[in-house]
């Protein structure tokens, strides 16, 4: 099996597994307990929290220190950010049309409850158009918050979050960004980006599933989603896991330390994969190719083919790939991201996502390209592999 579905979940780095095993062997107890054993667990938990903040270049000193809230992952962090900030502020919720389902579904839920929601459109290049936000601010519309992901999980296209912050900051409008796919692939500087909230998770960068974080600027006010405990300033009550938190921080430490090497390796392999497929399969299209992208992600379409048939055929050939967000993989609906890009129907229905990791080799890429080419040609010559018009 050649695993090219790393945007869904990466495989755990053996070094992270060893770190987690070492922490588990310490038999830590509840970090909220006041006795010595509890304080020891608390120390490991807080070291992980500060370590993650430091790696993301957040402020860790003084009265204006930023905060990291540990969660179960990206979905919970996105829910907490949007529901938590919006609950404190009246006005319109603004999200992009290409957000992860955990953002869009949350926005739709708030909309059902009476919150006004506006959706930012996306260009054919894959980048979101933020100009409407400037227009809404200029005409005095009350905006509660804006959420725009740092990099799209399907196309890998980087989004203009910094420009959005520059529009919103003078109007005191909080900005949240989902940086789940970006951490470990591109530089993350929480202070320089000046967002108010940032979503992170461990399992997208070779860490364990079940641990994420929401970074919060010191000035941001948040309403909790859960109740019944005082942990994490009562913003996310419940017994914290020093095991997972420490492993998350260690995962991020590895990713940041090796960032340049990983970036170069992934970019080289992605470019090799795309060039071979485009040269061997007439009509193939790399979506978002003209926009800045993450180094490891390619959304490629074979117009006329059915993405689900293609994914199944590739699976039988030993290629693991995706057709969109893993959180929506049980749906037969076409990608909302590619639809938002206003691409032709055949392009949308024929697209798959190939996402590499820093462990992917050139040999694997060439082998994968050979198998993909073989499968695409076979499906193209078989009427049952074509979409009906």
Steps between C-alpha positions, in 0.01 A plus 500: 500500500619848410333739744404829333223610735704689759257793510248262655744367760873445507656185633655543846872576495687214681677764708165636615380149580812445708444832680138411573601159630753664729240739641248219545758297690520777761146410615391859540181586689239774471683832445225683691578314822673704770733232634859450383409243235240737357743791499751290309241426231404868497862600441524275193168634368597865543844443349322363194266798487784752520707299255224505240449874545872563464527287185214699344671826607217607726558733795587303815627771736335784687144612567410469132600137459307301243314180587490146366188296571546126446208332323423165340604625156437745218124455486452583866742792482312648203167458677633654819653797317193586296232430759712637781588832337165555329316447829683801645435733207185605314501534125572305183714187486718492188660177375646396166320263266796256497537442874527157658159340576554564872492874429223500241271271702552717809416814302189333359392395849537857629310620194213266589501652848457850357857621449557685171774326303679615185718278282807629315527380142802329349676562169583233246856509630384372838556820697219665694394853406511714815408833335133473610620521862649844429174610340294378796729677746490823299122510498484435875369141513546344844724196462543269797800308363656358183639149450737422213724193481874547453525231232227298334490131585397391148702718263780608734450861387621755756244762598543878557461488877755774562319737263170415668644587842619836368144574390338385823742621765417876478131410535577275804356194324646169627649266239525124543707278273500123461872421467462123530656423161763773519685417823815307419487589130537879501620740767246586768546831681199570721617844605599619153180371340303687770198270488295470818452124493676214321400134470765227509502121524767234542391227260570707187874511578573143610367533854225307679131531422286649777694813595472849355531857619343839465747786532339819632632854508513635854222752437243263352188410698358153458176335611550130588311224322528249785434542870575317823864569578757772558771358276657729239342810651162322474516560125539129430421309818581133539804302608796592282737239358866577573586197285340636184589863570868416544498286187336784302766747612774250417346439155492873431858536625619242247298659219632851566861384542487306172272745315745610228611146418144368499375787285766449234448124489120522477508775236745306286287186517175684434643675195633168373161334546313778325743525208489125432121478520447807281742367239344154486128572533354736238245741643615466863478827696669604824249716685633815667833462319533875441458593868748462787451154650614269775797291382337159539145533363370460147139498390502350153207443269451253219192650332247239392591249770303438818708589807348224714558229240852632457569493873373142529705389200811667641442334835502160326828603338650583840465880490330668796361839402205728582217667313452791739486565874531182705219629723269491198632177348181313579310732269453440129465875442770669291756720672355827627846654463527424129140609446579831673784547250236499223675224308323309221290210622718237332809644667337491844371144458835372372723641775696313765735627769854367529678612817857401574708520816866559573557123505372458142787411266559576133491126432155476656384801297614347172341166592176677597499701176536180301209335680279810476571533129414135442172527693392826333563359151311183586199691635503739207475208259220334698153656467419392856786719622355812342249731650162505336422835337 
